[in-house]
């Protein structure tokens, strides 16, 4: 057995890098390889950043298209701020527009804004191996943009790989009846390997509970508490 290890270590670095690239879709194998020998430990450590985004931090204010889309992301911290680059949802005809009418104009994020570019890029990210996800809404007026972006991220991750999740939650914005994300965590069926769940409830003004009674909230939280692999707060 020792002879095989020595022969393996005698391989040129370029060959070892090629082996790591072949193992890239199974990060556990890469990590296990690093634990077999001290030399391999340092070799894997030195090349880990070229294989994975181990701790990516992005936000919709400074996002740039400079990522390798095929490179797996293992941990992602995504922050959403208020988007100032907006435009009217519907085309305004100057001929019929009268300022004195005081009619509210529905604004949306501009197609060339960093928020729009980020949302278009998320489906192209390699999130298949994502193990840790943190989603943050930085301002109450960014809640709807945050919800849209959050749902987009959830749509493209591999549920079986997610181990840690930390995200902001608020009942307002989309409305308590439509934002039913808490239901996902009432059992561990959807995220079987999730072992740590952190919910950050933030105040977004007075709350009209409507049909979303405190009993419903308690039901979801109780389900989370009973999920053996997950701890939350």
Residue pairs with C-beta under 8 A, 6 or more apart in sequence:
5 36
5 37
9 37
9 39
9 40
11 19
13 43
16 43
17 47
20 30
20 33
20 44
20 47
20 51
21 51
23 29
23 30
23 33
24 30
24 51
24 52
24 72
25 72
25 128
25 129
27 52
27 72
27 74
27 129
27 131
30 44
30 48
30 51
31 44
33 40
33 44
34 40
34 41
34 43
34 44
34 45
35 41
48 54
51 71
51 72
52 71
52 72
52 73
52 74
52 129
53 67
53 71
53 72
53 73
53 74
53 75
53 76
54 74
54 75
55 74
55 75
55 77
56 67
56 73
56 75
56 76
56 77
57 77
57 79
58 76
58 77
58 78
58 79
58 118
59 78
59 79
59 80
59 81
59 138
60 79
60 80
60 81
60 83
60 114
60 115
60 118
60 145
60 149
61 81
61 114
62 114
63 114
63 117
63 118
63 121
65 117
65 121
67 121
67 125
69 121
69 124
69 125
69 126
70 126
71 126
72 126
72 128
72 129
72 130
73 125
73 126
73 127
73 129
73 130
74 129
74 130
74 131
74 132
75 130
75 131
75 132
75 133
76 127
76 130
76 132
76 133
76 134
76 153
77 134
77 136
78 133
78 134
78 135
78 136
78 149
78 153
79 136
79 138
80 115
80 135
80 136
80 137
80 138
80 142
80 145
80 146
80 149
80 150
81 138
81 139
81 142
82 138
82 139
82 141
82 142
82 145
83 109
83 113
83 114
83 115
83 142
83 145
85 109
85 110
85 112
85 113
85 114
85 115
86 107
86 108
86 109
86 110
86 113
87 107
87 108
87 109
87 110
87 111
88 105
88 106
88 107
88 108
89 106
89 107
89 108
90 106
92 105
109 115
109 116
109 145
110 116
115 145
115 149
118 149
119 148
119 149
119 152
122 149
122 152
122 153
122 156
123 152
123 155
123 156
125 156
127 153
127 156
127 157
127 158
128 158
128 161
129 158
129 161
130 157
130 158
130 161
130 162
131 161
131 162
131 163
131 164
132 162
132 163
132 164
132 165
133 153
133 157
133 162
133 164
133 165
133 166
133 167
134 165
134 166
134 167
135 146
135 149
135 150
135 153
135 166
135 167
135 168
136 167
136 168
136 200
137 143
137 146
137 168
137 170
137 202
140 170
140 202
140 203
140 204
140 205
143 170
143 172
143 173
143 174
143 204
144 173
144 174
146 168
146 173
147 173
147 174
147 179
150 167
150 181
154 181
159 190
159 191
159 192
160 191
160 192
160 193
161 193
162 191
162 193
162 194
163 193
163 194
163 195
163 196
164 194
164 195
164 196
164 197
165 191
165 194
165 196
165 197
165 198
166 196
166 197
166 198
166 200
167 198
167 199
167 200
168 200
168 201
168 202
169 181
169 182
169 199
169 200
169 201
169 202
170 201
170 202
170 203
170 204
171 179
171 204
171 207
171 209
171 212
172 204
172 205
172 207
173 179
173 204
175 210
176 209
176 210
176 211
176 212
177 210
177 211
177 212
182 217
182 220
182 221
182 224
183 220
184 190
184 191
185 191
185 194
185 197
185 220
185 223
185 224
185 227
185 230
185 232
186 219
186 220
186 223
186 224
186 227
187 223
187 227
188 194
188 227
188 228
188 229
188 230
191 230
192 229
193 229
194 227
194 229
194 230
195 229
195 230
195 231
196 230
196 231
196 232
197 224
197 230
197 231
197 232
198 232
198 233
199 232
199 233
224 230
224 232
225 232
